[in-house]
């Protein structure tokens, strides 16, 4: 594969927030014009707690997608005590569902109904293991006595490690990993444990967010970590390692909610996302592994067929706008005001 023009299997995004209402109407286009599938997170203001709610939300999203686009939102349920065997069986039988999402209580946006004690959900994990349903995990402890930058490591060493030992065949995705420690942990796990990596954790570290003025649009959870962590994430993504794949964690918030005295966590990176990643892989002389990271590793883990379309890249500069939306609904994308060096277009 050269650095001029190339094509890959149409990619998937295995972790995204599409929100509700007018925000969803604004942001979903950035994903459906490029991706074949996206795993949609359930932490809405009223979380998606059961299959019927997920179906209703999916129908809302499908109504926003024009005819001719083959994009498929893949739904998740918010882990809660009312999930029963019938729910898990229905999820396992439907191509429209990708799993159940574990949010530690209070750890991120709309997680107030999350998990306080993971052991209280062992009966659900046992059923998920039985029906081969994936558990997606936001891997941080929410403990004010633990440093913010160490919360992923502590979660991996305690909660995640215990779940894996109790349920050795449960398929698990540790989402949006941020540390070298998590990379090494996932590498040594068995085939049924994978991880997603976001573009912002590949491109930025905590100094980018905190030095020379606070950058609220780089504030996310889990928070950006040390340079050595960013390098470890980049190395494993660029290697094409089969256990690691794209989950953008694209999380739109209105400008006023980001630039406030209690700014929301989340980076909106869906705008020109695949072109940004093409730049990253090309700059690091790793375009030969680009398709693995964005198109095939995730599909392999989730046991779904590769997308049939191809995404074609041409070397052509494009400016990322300073914002998307309008004066009433304004969202600032990652790399606002910067150029990307590619344009991408779907072909049959």
MILUM-308771 format. One line per 3 residues: their letters; for each residue y, z, x of N, C-alpha, C. Coordinates in steps of 0.1 Angstrom, whole numbers, always signed. Layout:
a	Y,Z,X,Y,Z,X,Y,Z,X | ...
REM end
This chain:
xxx	-12,+0,+8,+0,+0,+0,+12,+0,+9 | +22,-9,+6,+34,-10,+15,+46,-3,+8 | +57,-3,+15,+69,+4,+10,+78,-6,+3
xxx	+74,-18,-1,+83,-27,-7,+80,-26,-22 | +70,-33,-27,+66,-32,-41,+52,-28,-42 | +48,-20,-52,+35,-16,-54,+32,-11,-69
xxx	+20,-9,-72,+17,-4,-86,+6,+6,-85 | +6,+15,-95,-4,+26,-97,-9,+26,-111 | -20,+33,-113,-24,+35,-127,-13,+44,-134
xxx	-11,+41,-146,+0,+48,-154,-3,+63,-152 | +7,+71,-149,+5,+85,-146,+5,+94,-158 | +1,+106,-156,+2,+117,-167,+9,+129,-161
xxx	+16,+136,-170,+23,+148,-167,+15,+160,-173 | +9,+168,-165,+0,+178,-170,+7,+192,-172 | +20,+192,-174,+27,+204,-178,+42,+200,-181
xxx	+46,+201,-194,+59,+197,-198,+64,+205,-210 | +77,+207,-210,+83,+214,-222,+92,+203,-229 | +88,+200,-241,+96,+190,-249,+105,+196,-260
xxx	+104,+209,-261,+113,+217,-270,+112,+212,-285 | +122,+214,-292,+123,+211,-307,+136,+204,-310 | +136,+200,-323,+149,+195,-328,+156,+184,-320
xxx	+169,+185,-319,+177,+175,-313,+175,+174,-298 | +171,+185,-291,+168,+185,-277,+155,+176,-275 | +145,+178,-283,+133,+170,-282,+136,+155,-284
xxx	+144,+153,-294,+148,+139,-296,+155,+132,-284 | +163,+140,-277,+170,+135,-265,+161,+133,-253 | +152,+143,-250,+145,+143,-238,+131,+135,-238
xxx	+125,+133,-249,+112,+128,-249,+111,+114,-244 | +122,+106,-245,+121,+92,-240,+119,+92,-225 | +124,+101,-218,+123,+102,-203,+108,+103,-199
xxx	+100,+107,-208,+85,+109,-206,+77,+97,-211 | +80,+93,-224,+71,+83,-230,+73,+69,-224 | +85,+66,-217,+87,+53,-212,+78,+51,-199
xxx	+73,+62,-194,+66,+61,-181,+51,+66,-182 | +49,+77,-188,+37,+84,-188,+27,+81,-199 | +14,+82,-196,+4,+79,-207,+2,+91,-215
xxx	+1,+103,-209,-1,+116,-215,+8,+126,-209 | +10,+137,-217,+17,+148,-212,+12,+161,-219 | +9,+171,-212,+4,+184,-217,+16,+192,-221
xxx	+17,+194,-234,+30,+200,-240,+28,+215,-241 | +37,+222,-236,+37,+237,-237,+40,+243,-250 | +34,+254,-254,+35,+259,-268,+46,+270,-269
xxx	+54,+273,-259,+63,+284,-260,+77,+280,-266 | +76,+276,-279,+88,+273,-287,+94,+286,-291 | +105,+286,-298,+111,+298,-303,+101,+305,-312
xxx	+94,+298,-320,+83,+303,-328,+70,+297,-321 | +63,+304,-313,+52,+299,-305,+41,+292,-313 | +35,+283,-307,+24,+276,-314,+11,+284,-312
xxx	+7,+291,-323,-3,+301,-322,-17,+296,-327 | -17,+286,-335,-29,+281,-341,-30,+266,-341 | -41,+260,-345,-43,+246,-344,-35,+239,-354
xxx	-33,+244,-366,-25,+238,-376,-10,+237,-372 | -5,+247,-366,+9,+246,-361,+10,+236,-350 | +0,+235,-341,+0,+225,-330,-1,+211,-336
xxx	-9,+209,-346,-9,+196,-353,+5,+192,-359 | +11,+201,-365,+24,+199,-371,+34,+195,-360 | +34,+203,-349,+43,+200,-338,+40,+186,-332
xxx	+28,+183,-330,+24,+170,-325,+29,+159,-334 | +28,+160,-347,+32,+150,-356,+47,+148,-355 | +55,+159,-353,+69,+158,-351,+72,+150,-338
xxx	+65,+152,-328,+67,+145,-315,+63,+130,-316 | +52,+128,-323,+48,+114,-325,+58,+106,-333 | +65,+112,-342,+75,+105,-350,+87,+101,-341
xxx	+88,+107,-330,+99,+103,-321,+96,+92,-311 | +84,+88,-311,+79,+77,-302,+79,+64,-309 | +87,+54,-304,+87,+41,-310,+73,+34,-309
xxx	+71,+25,-318,+58,+17,-318,+58,+9,-305 | +47,+7,-300,+45,-1,-287,+44,+8,-275 | +46,+21,-276,+44,+30,-265,+31,+37,-267
xxx	+23,+37,-257,+10,+43,-258,+9,+58,-253 | +21,+64,-254,+22,+78,-249,+15,+88,-259 | +8,+98,-254,+0,+107,-262,+4,+121,-258
xxx	+11,+129,-267,+13,+143,-264,-1,+151,-265 | -4,+159,-255,-16,+167,-256,-12,+181,-258 | -18,+188,-268,-12,+201,-272,-20,+212,-266
xxx	-13,+224,-266,-18,+236,-261,-15,+247,-271 | -23,+257,-272,-21,+269,-280,-15,+280,-271 | -7,+289,-276,-2,+300,-269,-12,+311,-271
xxx	-18,+316,-260,-28,+326,-260,-24,+338,-269 | -32,+342,-279,-29,+353,-287,-41,+359,-293 | -40,+371,-298,-52,+378,-303,-59,+372,-315
xxx	-52,+363,-322,-58,+358,-335,-66,+345,-332 | -67,+340,-320,-75,+328,-318,-90,+332,-320 | -97,+323,-327,-111,+326,-330,-120,+315,-325
xxx	-133,+317,-327,-142,+307,-322,-140,+294,-329 | -136,+293,-342,-134,+281,-348,-122,+273,-342 | -112,+280,-339,-100,+274,-332,-105,+267,-319
xxx	-112,+275,-311,-116,+270,-298,-126,+258,-299 | -135,+259,-309,-144,+247,-312,-136,+235,-316 | -126,+236,-324,-117,+225,-328,-110,+219,-316
xxx	-105,+228,-308,-98,+223,-296,-107,+215,-287 | -119,+220,-285,-129,+213,-276,-133,+200,-281 | -132,+197,-295,-137,+185,-301,-126,+175,-302
xxx	-113,+178,-299,-102,+169,-302,-96,+164,-289 | -93,+151,-288,-87,+145,-277,-72,+149,-277 | -67,+154,-288,-52,+158,-288,-49,+172,-283
xxx	-60,+179,-279,-57,+192,-274,-62,+194,-259 | -55,+201,-251,-58,+202,-237,-62,+216,-233 | -59,+226,-241,-63,+240,-237,-55,+251,-244
xxx	-55,+262,-238,-48,+274,-242,-40,+280,-231 | -27,+283,-234,-18,+287,-223,-16,+303,-223 | -18,+308,-211,-17,+323,-208,-3,+325,-202
xxx	+5,+332,-210,+18,+336,-205,+18,+352,-204 | +20,+357,-192,+22,+371,-191,+35,+375,-199 | +35,+386,-205,+46,+390,-214,+59,+391,-207
xxx	+69,+384,-212,+82,+385,-207,+85,+378,-194 | +76,+370,-189,+77,+364,-175,+86,+352,-175 | +88,+345,-186,+96,+333,-186,+102,+330,-200
xxx	+107,+318,-202,+113,+315,-215,+103,+316,-226 | +107,+323,-237,+99,+325,-249,+85,+330,-246 | +85,+340,-238,+72,+346,-235,+71,+361,-240
xxx	+79,+365,-249,+79,+379,-254,+67,+382,-261 | +60,+372,-266,+47,+375,-273,+35,+372,-264 | +37,+373,-251,+27,+370,-241,+18,+382,-239
xxx	+10,+381,-228,-1,+390,-225,+4,+402,-217 | +1,+414,-222,+4,+426,-214,-9,+430,-206 | -21,+429,-212,-33,+432,-204,-43,+421,-206
xxx	-46,+414,-196,-55,+402,-196,-69,+406,-201 | -73,+418,-199,-86,+422,-202,-88,+422,-217 | -77,+424,-225,-78,+423,-239,-82,+410,-245
xxx	-82,+399,-236,-85,+386,-240,-98,+381,-234 | -106,+390,-229,-119,+385,-223,-128,+379,-233 | -128,+383,-245,-137,+377,-255,-132,+363,-258
xxx	-120,+360,-257,-115,+346,-259,-119,+338,-247 | -117,+343,-235,-121,+336,-223,-136,+332,-223 | -144,+342,-228,-158,+339,-229,-161,+327,-238
xxx	-154,+326,-249,-156,+315,-258,-151,+302,-252 | -140,+303,-245,-134,+291,-239,-144,+286,-228 | -150,+295,-221,-160,+291,-211,-172,+284,-218
xxx	-176,+290,-229,-187,+284,-237,-184,+270,-242 | -172,+268,-247,-168,+255,-253,-161,+246,-243 | -161,+250,-230,-155,+241,-219,-140,+238,-222
xxx	-133,+248,-227,-118,+246,-230,-110,+252,-218 | -100,+245,-214,-92,+248,-202,-82,+259,-205 | -82,+269,-196,-71,+279,-196,-60,+276,-187
xxx	-48,+274,-192,-37,+271,-183,-29,+284,-181 | -26,+288,-169,-20,+301,-166,-7,+300,-159 | +3,+307,-164,+16,+310,-157,+13,+322,-148
xxx	+12,+319,-135,+6,+329,-126,+16,+338,-120 | +22,+348,-127,+31,+358,-122,+29,+371,-129 | +29,+382,-121,+30,+395,-128,+44,+398,-132
xxx	+46,+405,-142,+59,+409,-147,+61,+424,-145 | +64,+427,-133,+65,+441,-129,+78,+443,-121 | +87,+451,-126,+100,+453,-119,+99,+460,-106
xxx	+87,+466,-103,+85,+472,-90,+80,+463,-80 | +77,+450,-84,+72,+440,-74,+83,+430,-72 | +86,+427,-59,+96,+417,-56,+94,+404,-63
xxx	+105,+398,-68,+104,+385,-75,+96,+374,-67 | +98,+374,-54,+92,+364,-46,+78,+367,-42 | +72,+378,-47,+58,+381,-44,+50,+382,-57
xxx	+56,+379,-68,+49,+381,-81,+37,+371,-83 | +38,+359,-77,+27,+349,-78,+16,+354,-70 | +18,+358,-58,+8,+362,-49,+0,+374,-55
xxx	+7,+384,-60,+1,+396,-66,-8,+392,-78 | -3,+382,-86,-11,+378,-98,-23,+371,-93 | -22,+362,-83,-34,+355,-78,-45,+365,-73
xxx	-40,+375,-65,-50,+384,-59,-56,+394,-69 | -49,+396,-80,-54,+406,-89,-59,+400,-102 | -50,+395,-110,-54,+390,-124,-63,+378,-123
xxx	-58,+368,-116,-66,+355,-115,-79,+357,-108 | -79,+365,-98,-92,+367,-91,-102,+374,-100 | -97,+384,-108,-106,+391,-117,-112,+381,-128
xxx	-103,+373,-133,-108,+364,-144,-118,+354,-138 | -116,+349,-127,-126,+340,-121,-139,+346,-118 | -139,+359,-114,-151,+366,-111,-159,+369,-124
xxx	-151,+372,-135,-158,+375,-148,-163,+363,-155 | -156,+352,-153,-159,+339,-160,-160,+328,-150 | -170,+327,-142,-171,+318,-131,-172,+303,-135
xxx	-175,+300,-148,-175,+286,-152,-163,+282,-160 | -154,+292,-163,-142,+289,-170,-133,+279,-163 | -129,+268,-169,-120,+259,-163,-106,+264,-164
xxx	-99,+265,-152,-86,+271,-151,-76,+262,-144 | -64,+261,-149,-53,+255,-141,-43,+265,-138 | -41,+268,-126,-30,+277,-122,-17,+268,-121
xxx	-8,+270,-130,+3,+260,-132,+15,+263,-123 | +22,+252,-120,+34,+252,-111,+33,+262,-100 | +23,+261,-91,+22,+270,-80,+33,+268,-70
xxx	+37,+279,-63,+49,+279,-55,+47,+284,-41 | +35,+288,-38,+33,+295,-25,+22,+289,-16 | +23,+291,-3,+12,+287,+6,+0,+295,+2
xxx	+1,+307,-2,-10,+316,-6,-18,+310,-17 | -11,+305,-27,-17,+299,-39,-25,+286,-35 | -19,+278,-26,-25,+266,-22,-38,+269,-15
xxx	-38,+279,-6,-51,+283,+1,-61,+289,-8 | -56,+296,-18,-66,+302,-28,-73,+292,-36 | -65,+282,-41,-71,+271,-49,-80,+263,-41
xxx	-77,+260,-29,-86,+252,-20,-100,+258,-19 | -101,+271,-18,-114,+278,-16,-121,+280,-29 | -115,+278,-41,-122,+279,-53,-132,+268,-56
xxx	-140,+270,-66,-150,+260,-70,-143,+249,-78 | -150,+239,-81,-145,+226,-87,-137,+229,-100 | -141,+240,-107,-135,+242,-121,-121,+249,-120
xxx	-115,+251,-108,-102,+257,-107,-93,+247,-101 | -82,+243,-107,-72,+234,-102,-58,+240,-103 | -48,+232,-99,-34,+236,-99,-25,+225,-101
xxx	-14,+227,-108,-3,+217,-109,+8,+221,-99 | +16,+211,-95,+27,+213,-86,+39,+205,-93 | +51,+211,-93,+62,+205,-98,+70,+197,-88
xxx	+78,+187,-92,+86,+180,-82,+97,+189,-76 | +102,+199,-83,+113,+207,-77,+107,+217,-67 | +95,+221,-68,+89,+229,-58,+85,+221,-45
xxx	+84,+208,-47,+81,+199,-35,+94,+196,-28 | +105,+196,-35,+118,+191,-29,+127,+202,-25 | +126,+214,-30,+136,+224,-28,+129,+237,-25
xxx	+137,+246,-17,+133,+260,-15,+144,+269,-18 | +142,+282,-17,+152,+291,-22,+166,+290,-16 | +167,+286,-4,+180,+284,+2,+188,+273,-5
xxx	+181,+263,-10,+188,+252,-17,+194,+258,-30 | +188,+268,-36,+193,+274,-48,+204,+284,-45 | +203,+291,-34,+211,+303,-32,+222,+302,-22
xxx	+221,+292,-13,+231,+291,-2,+243,+282,-6 | +254,+286,-1,+267,+278,-3,+270,+276,-18 | +269,+287,-26,+271,+286,-40,+258,+286,-48
xxx	+257,+294,-58,+245,+294,-66,+243,+281,-74 | +231,+276,-74,+228,+263,-81,+219,+267,-93 | +226,+269,-105,+218,+274,-117,+208,+264,-122
xxx	+210,+251,-119,+201,+241,-124,+189,+239,-115 | +188,+247,-105,+175,+248,-97,+168,+262,-99 | +174,+270,-108,+168,+283,-111,+156,+280,-121
xxx	+144,+285,-117,+132,+282,-125,+123,+294,-123 | +113,+295,-132,+102,+305,-131,+89,+298,-130 | +81,+300,-120,+83,+309,-109,+94,+303,-100
xxx	+102,+312,-94,+113,+309,-86,+110,+301,-74 | +119,+293,-69,+117,+286,-56,+115,+297,-45 | +106,+293,-36,+102,+302,-26,+107,+298,-12
xxx	+100,+303,-1,+104,+301,+12,+101,+286,+17 | +108,+282,+28,+106,+269,+33,+91,+266,+36 | +85,+276,+42,+70,+275,+46,+62,+273,+34
xxx	+65,+278,+22,+58,+276,+10,+60,+261,+5 | +73,+257,+6,+76,+243,+2,+68,+233,+10 | +67,+236,+23,+60,+227,+32,+45,+227,+29
xxx	+39,+238,+26,+25,+239,+22,+22,+231,+9 | +31,+232,-1,+29,+225,-13,+30,+210,-10 | +40,+206,-2,+42,+192,+1,+30,+186,+8
xxx	+25,+194,+18,+13,+189,+25,+1,+186,+16 | -2,+195,+7,-14,+194,-1,-12,+183,-11 | +0,+181,-17,+3,+171,-26,+2,+157,-19
xxx	+8,+156,-8,+8,+143,+0,-6,+139,+5 | -15,+149,+6,-29,+147,+11,-37,+140,+0 | -33,+141,-12,-42,+136,-23,-53,+145,-27
xxx	-53,+158,-22,-64,+167,-25,-67,+167,-40 | -80,+167,-43,-84,+165,-57,-81,+176,-66 | -79,+188,-61,-76,+200,-69,-62,+201,-74
xxx	-53,+193,-69,-39,+194,-71,-33,+182,-77 | -25,+183,-88,-20,+172,-95,-6,+175,-101 | +0,+165,-106,+14,+167,-112,+14,+174,-125
xxx	+22,+184,-125,+27,+191,-138,+41,+194,-136 | +50,+186,-142,+64,+186,-139,+71,+200,-142 | +66,+206,-152,+73,+218,-158,+87,+215,-161
xxx	+89,+202,-165,+103,+198,-169,+107,+207,-181 | +118,+214,-180,+122,+224,-190,+137,+222,-193 | +140,+215,-203,+155,+212,-206,+161,+225,-213
xxx	+173,+227,-208,+182,+237,-214,+196,+231,-215 | +203,+235,-225,+217,+230,-226,+225,+236,-214 | +236,+229,-210,+244,+233,-199,+249,+247,-201
xxx	+254,+250,-213,+259,+264,-216,+249,+275,-214 | +236,+272,-216,+226,+281,-215,+221,+283,-200 | +224,+273,-192,+221,+274,-178,+232,+281,-170
xxx	+244,+276,-173,+256,+281,-167,+263,+293,-175 | +256,+304,-175,+260,+315,-183,+257,+328,-175 | +261,+340,-180,+259,+352,-173,+245,+357,-173
xxx	+236,+349,-181,+222,+352,-180,+214,+339,-182 | +216,+330,-171,+211,+317,-172,+196,+315,-174 | +193,+306,-183,+179,+303,-186,+171,+297,-174
xxx	+158,+300,-173,+150,+295,-162,+145,+281,-166 | +146,+272,-158,+140,+258,-161,+148,+247,-154 | +140,+238,-148,+146,+226,-142,+143,+214,-151
xxx	+153,+206,-155,+150,+194,-162,+148,+182,-152 | +136,+178,-150,+133,+168,-139,+127,+156,-145 | +125,+155,-158,+118,+143,-164,+126,+130,-162
xxx	+139,+130,-161,+147,+118,-159,+144,+112,-145 | +139,+100,-145,+135,+93,-133,+125,+101,-124 | +117,+109,-131,+107,+117,-124,+98,+109,-115
xxx	+92,+99,-120,+82,+91,-112,+88,+84,-101 | +101,+80,-102,+108,+73,-91,+112,+83,-80 | +115,+95,-85,+118,+106,-75,+106,+109,-66
xxx	+94,+110,-73,+82,+113,-66,+78,+101,-57 | +80,+89,-61,+77,+77,-53,+86,+78,-40 | +98,+82,-41,+107,+84,-29,+101,+94,-20
xxx	+96,+105,-26,+91,+116,-18,+78,+112,-10 | +69,+105,-17,+57,+100,-11,+60,+89,+0 | +69,+80,-3,+72,+69,+6,+79,+75,+18
xxx	+88,+84,+17,+95,+90,+28,+85,+97,+37 | +75,+103,+32,+65,+110,+40,+53,+101,+43 | +54,+87,+42,+44,+78,+46,+30,+81,+39
xxx	+31,+85,+26,+19,+88,+19,+17,+81,+6 | +23,+69,+5,+21,+62,-8,+7,+59,-11 | -2,+59,-2,-16,+57,-4,-23,+68,-12
xxx	-16,+80,-13,-21,+91,-20,-13,+94,-33 | -3,+86,-35,+6,+88,-46,-1,+88,-60 | -10,+78,-61,-17,+76,-74,-27,+87,-77
xxx	-32,+93,-66,-41,+104,-68,-34,+116,-74 | -22,+119,-69,-15,+131,-73,-9,+129,-87 | -4,+117,-91,+2,+116,-104,-7,+109,-115
xxx	-18,+103,-111,-25,+95,-121,-40,+99,-122 | -47,+102,-112,-61,+103,-113,-67,+117,-111 | -61,+125,-102,-66,+139,-100,-66,+147,-113
xxx	-55,+146,-121,-54,+154,-133,-63,+149,-144 | -64,+135,-145,-74,+130,-155,-88,+134,-151 | -91,+134,-139,-105,+138,-135,-107,+153,-138
xxx	-97,+161,-136,-99,+175,-139,-101,+177,-154 | -93,+170,-162,-94,+172,-177,-104,+164,-183 | -112,+156,-175,-123,+148,-180,-119,+138,-191
xxx	-108,+131,-188,-103,+121,-196,-102,+107,-188 | -103,+96,-195,-103,+83,-188,-89,+80,-182 | -89,+72,-172,-76,+68,-166,-69,+59,-176
xxx	-56,+60,-176,-48,+51,-184,-51,+37,-180 | -50,+28,-190,-53,+14,-188,-42,+6,-182 | -29,+10,-185,-18,+3,-180,-15,+6,-166
xxx	-7,-2,-160,-2,+0,-146,+13,+2,-146 | +17,+10,-136,+31,+12,-135,+35,+5,-122 | +45,-4,-123,+49,-13,-112,+62,-8,-107
xxx	+63,-7,-93,+75,-2,-86,+81,-13,-78 | +95,-14,-80,+102,-23,-72,+113,-15,-64 | +116,-20,-52,+126,-13,-44,+140,-17,-49
xxx	+146,-7,-56,+159,-10,-63,+165,+3,-66 | +177,+5,-61,+184,+18,-62,+189,+20,-77 | +187,+33,-81,+192,+37,-94,+199,+50,-93
xxx	+210,+51,-100,+218,+64,-100,+213,+73,-111 | +210,+85,-107,+207,+95,-117,+220,+101,-123 | +222,+101,-136,+235,+104,-142,+238,+119,-140
xxx	+251,+122,-141,+255,+136,-140,+250,+145,-151 | +248,+138,-163,+242,+146,-174,+236,+135,-184 | +227,+140,-192,+222,+132,-203,+226,+139,-216
xxx	+228,+130,-227,+232,+136,-239,+247,+133,-242 | +254,+142,-248,+267,+141,-252,+275,+154,-251 | +287,+155,-257,+295,+167,-255,+288,+179,-263
xxx	+280,+176,-273,+274,+187,-280,+260,+190,-275 | +253,+181,-270,+239,+183,-264,+239,+177,-250 | +242,+185,-241,+244,+181,-227,+234,+188,-218
xxx	+226,+180,-211,+216,+186,-201,+218,+179,-188 | +218,+187,-177,+219,+182,-164,+206,+180,-157 | +202,+168,-153,+189,+166,-147,+189,+169,-133
xxx	+177,+171,-128,+175,+173,-113,+180,+161,-106 | +187,+163,-95,+193,+153,-86,+204,+145,-93 | +211,+152,-102,+222,+145,-109,+232,+140,-99
xxx	+237,+128,-101,+246,+121,-92,+241,+115,-79 | +227,+116,-77,+221,+111,-66,+213,+98,-69 | +210,+90,-59,+203,+78,-61,+188,+79,-58
xxx	+180,+72,-66,+166,+70,-62,+164,+55,-58 | +154,+53,-50,+152,+40,-44,+143,+30,-51 | +138,+34,-63,+128,+26,-69,+132,+25,-84
xxx	+127,+14,-90,+126,+13,-105,+112,+11,-108 | +108,+17,-119,+94,+16,-123,+93,+10,-137 | +83,+2,-140,+81,-5,-152,+66,-6,-155
xxx	+63,-3,-168,+49,-4,-172,+45,-19,-174 | +33,-23,-169,+27,-36,-172,+13,-34,-177 | +8,-45,-184,-5,-44,-189,-15,-46,-178
REM end
